[in-house]
């Protein structure tokens, strides 16, 4: 688990440095939106 955590932080850092903060903001909003939709689906339709 620690190895995956370190790997994810390295990938995230490189993406942020390469594409800038606008890309990170859009990616963050996309992930949060997907999680909200999944939570709503699990709560109301399952």
C-alpha positions in Angstrom: 0.0 0.0 0.0 2.9 2.4 0.8 4.5 1.6 -2.6 1.3 2.5 -4.4 0.9 5.7 -2.4 4.4 6.8 -3.3 3.9 5.8 -7.0 0.7 7.7 -7.1 2.2 10.8 -5.6 5.1 10.7 -8.2 2.7 10.3 -11.1 0.5 13.1 -9.7 3.4 15.4 -9.3 4.7 14.8 -12.8 1.3 15.4 -14.3 0.9 18.6 -12.3 4.3 19.9 -13.4 3.8 18.8 -17.0 0.2 20.0 -17.6 -0.3 22.7 -15.1 -2.9 23.5 -12.4 -5.8 23.8 -14.9 -5.4 20.2 -15.8 -5.2 19.1 -12.2 -8.3 21.1 -11.4 -10.3 19.5 -14.2 -9.1 16.0 -13.3 -10.0 16.6 -9.7 -13.5 17.8 -10.6 -14.0 14.8 -12.9 -13.0 12.3 -10.1 -15.2 14.0 -7.5 -18.2 14.1 -9.9 -17.8 10.4 -10.7 -17.7 9.6 -7.0 -20.8 11.7 -6.3 -22.7 9.9 -9.1 -21.6 6.5 -7.8 -22.6 7.3 -4.3 -26.0 8.5 -5.5 -26.4 5.3 -7.6 -25.5 3.1 -4.7 -27.8 4.9 -2.3 -31.0 5.3 -4.5 -30.9 2.7 -7.3 -29.3 -0.3 -5.7 
